[in-house]
Amino acid sequence: MEVKEFRELSPEELNEKIYELRSTLFELRRKKAVGQLEHGEEVKRVRKDIAKAETVKRERELNLGK
């Protein structure tokens, strides 16, 4: 996702998305550990998406997003 898409989400939706991304990351790491992960770049993409979402969340806390 792009940062723009995260900014369009409500605070509740943003928290849900972060939770969903963290769950996805957990599953990808588990698959990687047992050798079932075919596309290793997925872990990197999900980590970056979590960082983008957390950045938007922090911007809102500091009122910089307005």
PERA-V791295 format. One record per helix or strand of 3 or more residues. SS is the DSSP state (helix for helix, strand for strand). FROM is the first residue (numbers start at 1). TO is the last residue. Records with the same first field share a line. If there is no record, write none. Layout:
SS: FROM-TO / FROM-TO
This chain:
helix: 3-7 / 11-34 / 41-61
